[in-house]
Amino acid sequence: MNEKYLIANFGEIFLKGKNIRDFEKKLFENYKENLGEFFEKMTFERKSGGSFWIKLDEKFKEEEIKKILEITKTTPGFATFYLAYFTESTIEALSKLAKEITKKELEKREIKNFGIFAERLEKGLDFSSKEVGQKVGSAVWDLIPSVNLSNSELKINIKIRKEKSFIFTEVQRAVGGLPVGSSGKAIAMFSGGIDSPVAAFLAMKRGLEITAIHFHSVPQTSPESIEKVKSLVNKLKKYQKNIKLILVPILDIQKEIAKNCDEKLRLVLLRRMFLKVAQEINFREKIKAKAYITGDSLGQVASQTLENMIVTGEAIKDGLLYRPLIAFDKTKIIELGKKIGTYEISILPHDDSCSLFTPKRPETKANINYTLSEEEKINLEKLIPEVLEKIEIID
């Protein structure tokens, strides 16, 4: 059936003006990495101008094409994609191809009506788009004798060009956003819960390349949270092929907080420790992250009141504290978690570091000066270097 192509269209990249080449290049690099062994078999006939045109010849099996389509769908930077069939720019060739495509679609499902949507992309042709629509529609009518342009069960889209024209049916939505890495690097905090992987996904969708950090309290808590975070990171690898995971034992600092500091401030102080240690890891491991991602949602729990988030965020001295879920309600976060495949893992039971030494009545309106005075009771000069020596890095 003529020449088969995958057309993958950019989203926001197309609006980047003079910088568009940099974004196109980054998207191509990410796509190549995500495709793996498929890439060597693919022929890219276009890598700019708002889309990639990829020839899928007879060496590709149907199962391979399905996998390629799924990779395209989950590569940030692509907005839409579809399979297109190219043929000669004559009404006869277009009518024949449209009929072949319709037969293939009828083998898959029952179709009660169709619509022809023809567009002439170039001038100087011997026929109009209206004429193409009428003649091709007449050919398809032999198979489906009912037309519905407003609500077509089968949309046959025809793009008419001088050299070659092409036809496609279903347009699929991709993840959208910007290519991972085009906005820089970030460290994403992973708790093992519902929120943090969704926050990491949204950050990747905005072009941030993430390094994941998980703070754990093993052996005081079970190692299940570590295994959960590994599974969550693996789920997100379809959006960013390589994600480094850093496991950080935080128990000694927690014990120091519980022993010396105001009980009501334990959670605020602990979250400040997370950020302080993350900054030290960023510097020590030369990650070059300029942002720190958390799954905070305003008012969701005691540690995420406006006052507490201000005091917690003050711990960041080098970079941006990025909270993608700040205005999301739990229903929306769960919905996104299910969509990206992390929700079912996140709801598995586990003990996380925040649940250890939890105060009966946590502070909801922390004061920065009092918090800093309590923080001085923690021997950070001793404890943070000790923590850094015990971290585990998983590529």
C-alpha positions, 0 to 999 in steps of 0.5 A: 500500500504505497509508502508508509510514513510516521509523521511526528509533529512538534508542540511548543517547539514550533513557537520557539522562533530563532531558537527552534533548531536547538529544541529540534536537535534536543528532541532528535537526540532524545528520540534516538535514545528512546528508540534504541535498536529501532533507530538504526532501521529508520530513515528520517526524511525530515527533522525540522519544520515542525515535524519529523517524517520517518519512512517505515518500509517493509523491514518493519513488522507490525509489532515493531511499528506499534512499539515505535508509535508508543515511544513517539507518544511518550517522548516529550516534545511531540504533540501529535503523530499519525501514520501516513501513506504517500502516493502520486499527486493524481486524483486516480492515485489518491482515490485508489489509496483512500479505498485501500485504507478504508478496506484496511479499517473495515477489517478492524471495525464496523464503520457507518460513515466517513468524511473526506478532508482534503487540503492543497498545500501547494499552488500550481496543481491542476485540480482543487482540494474540493475536486479531490474531496468529491472524486475520492469521496465517490470512490470510498462511497462504494465501501461506506455509503454514508457521509458525515463531515461533522462527526465522521467515524472514519476521517480520511485526511488528504494533504495534496503536494506537487511531488507526492501527496499523502493520506492519513486517518487517526491523529494520536496525541503525544505527551506534548511539552518540551524535550527533556533536557532543553530547560536544564537539569533538576533533582526530583525528591521521590517519597514513594507516594502518589505525588512525587512521581507525578511532579517529576513527570510534569517537570520532565514535560517542561524540559527538565532532565531529572536526577531522582533522590529518595531519603530513607530511614532503613533499618528503622523502616522497612526497605520497601520504600526503596523498592517502590521508588526503583519501580516508580523511576522505571515507570518514568524511564519511558519519558527520560531514558536514563534516570540516576537514582540516589538513595540517602539514609536520613535516619541519624539526622531524624534521631537528632531532630527528635532528640533535640528539637521542638516536636511540633517542628519535626516535619518542617525541619526534616524537609529542610534537611532534605533540601540541604542534603540534596544541594550538597549532593548536587555539588558533590556529584556534579549534577549541575541541577538548577532546580529541586522538585517536590510533590507539594500541593498547597494545603494538602497536609500539615507540612504543606501550608503556605507558612510551612512551605515558605520556611521549608523553601528558605533552605534552598540557597542555590537554585529554584524550588520547583513545585509543579503540583502546587495548585493541583487537588488530589483528584487531579494528581491521582488522575495523572498518576494513573495516566503515567502508570505510577499510581498503582505502585504508589498506593502499595503500603510502605513506611517512609521517612516522613512517617517516622517520629511524626509529631502528634500536633505538627506545626502548621504556621512555622516561624522562620526565626524560631525554626532556624533557632531550633535547627541550630540544635542539629549538628549539621557539620557532623551529620551531613558529611556522614550522610554523604558518605553513605549514599548509594547511586543507582544508574 
